[in-house]
């Protein structure tokens, strides 16, 4: 419970500003550049810090860092609520993101330590229910807060929950796993990792990713990554332990996570554009219409985790990915006159697919690594997951540019309005085209899922080699 409250709040604030962003920018007289950083800066901070903080958790205690994260997240939320300019809000979102990274990087490792192997799926199911619920609930709460209160309420809601979560963390969570003796922190690898990842993500998330400048920045970031990998392979105690990818379950699970997450998180953005700009729904109505998916995820996640304990993860994750792919293909057929129940079908499929995929996949990844590597393993898992989240909106726009020019799309999205009725068919075609390609991306995620092999055999091998 205490470890899941933090992941719920951290994921909630990654999505809660998406629908309310136009209102925030109008009230603060901020630009679209500020808007991009208000959303992306929070997630980038988490992605950059995940692996580093996971390693620190292994060395110095996961519960200690988790509790510190709740305190920083709560203070950062308060600062965001009282921002007076767009620049201030961007800076305070970085602080909030650092607190969220501390929560995320250690929560799954704490749960893996606490639950016996035969119940790990159930434990991860509860945690993933909180994580996924936070992600999708943010879109609903955003519309409610803006309509009945103000945009500042989106951050103030974190304060009482943050205080309760901090109290629960200090009173309920205990360090269980033994810390490695004699291992040193890898400063060179950590610094180079942060710089390389920041450079790559900036190239992919700021402006047109296909522009000459962005491609040059991307090439520089990838070159730094190559240098970092060479250095890490020579380190005795690396921050980014690449040897974990020799574990087939770990590698396959993370590949499937990346492909599914980038497609799944494109969904709310594309659905929001469709419901608000094509069907003309308000932000509040758009948020409320997502509730069925939230309910399905919340109810089925613990059940899915328990089923994975009994039957394994491969079948459940395959069915979940198939449902997500069908949801995207279905959504790609919607038009200007589609009734809400057509949209509801895709939401139900999305909720069902996410609930069947996420807990078993996370359980198989975390259960495949030795106990002393769980912190860094979860850091890698979350870094991959949140990298996909960070790339989802730019990737959606990139797919839509196959139908509509990037500058025109940027203008429509930043103003939340279409120039004239004649643009609706082309804009709708761009949304449908993006959804269809994303459906193919999810189908590709089934390949590593099917090839992951029996988790039990991998775990036994790890225990034998210890």
Secondary structure, DSSP 4 states (H G I P E B T S, - for coil): -HHHHHHHHHHHHHHHHHHHHHHHHHHHT--HHHHHHHHHHHHHHHHHHHHHHHHHHHHH-HHHHHHHHHHHHHHHHHHHHT--SHHHHHHHHHHHHHHHHHHHHHHHHHHHHHS-GGGHHHHHHHHHHHHHHHHHHHHHHHHHHHHHS-TTHHHHHHHHHHHHHHHHHHHH----SPPPSS----HHHHHHHHHHHHHHHHHHHSS-TTSHHHHHHHHHHHHHHHHHHHHHHH-SS-SS-GGGGGSHHHHHHHHHHHHHHHHHHHHHHHHHHIIIIIS---HHHHHHTTHHHHHHHHHHHHHHHHHHHHH-SHHHHHHHHHHHHHHHHHHTT--TT--HHHHHHHHHHHHHHHHHHHHHHHHHHHHTS-GGGHHHHHHHHHHHHHHHHHHHHHHHHHHHTTTS-HHHHHHHHHHTS-SSGGGHHHHHHHHHHHHHHHHHHHHHHHHHHHHS--HHHHHHHHHHH-
